[in-house]
Amino acid sequence: MHRLVPLGSHLQSLPAGNGKLGVVGFCYGGGMANFLAAWPASEAALKAAGVKYQAFIYPGTQHGFNNDTTPRYNKEAATLAWQRTIDFFNKHLRAS
């Protein structure tokens, strides 16, 4: 019989990791990132649990602004979003 283990717990236990876990997503991936967190009322639950997170809305962009294969692509916002992602992961997830 197989035992189901929450994905986050499994990922945190991998020997190549440092026990920290982060997830990022844009558009559909953002929905999946929230699903992975398993919090139906995501932001309120994150705050109540004391979880470090950031959420940004990029003015003047449309859904899919980070997808460079569509006319909705916004290079400036996409570049800023990716830099913020890397900065957040480096600050909170990189092994010290």
Protein Blocks (a to p, Z undefined) as FASTA:
>chain_A
ZZdddfklmmmmpmkbnoiacdddehjlmmmmmmmnopablmlmmmmnopacdddddehi
aehklmckbfkbcfklmmmmmmmmmmmmmmmmpcZZ
